[in-house]
């Protein structure tokens, strides 16, 4: 049986320049802005040993 992934929603306040940079980066990599933010967070968590590399890649 497949594991159900549950997402939690929240509001993120971010300055315009940062958001514009993330939107451009997302477009360059064919991701949604939300997907790009999740990717950035995932990579930072893995790099700093805050989350298992296997856990998020499933």
Secondary structure, DSSP 4 states (H G I P E B T S, - for coil): -PPPP----------HHHHHHHHHHHHHTT--HHHHHHHHHHHHHHHTTSS-HHHHH-
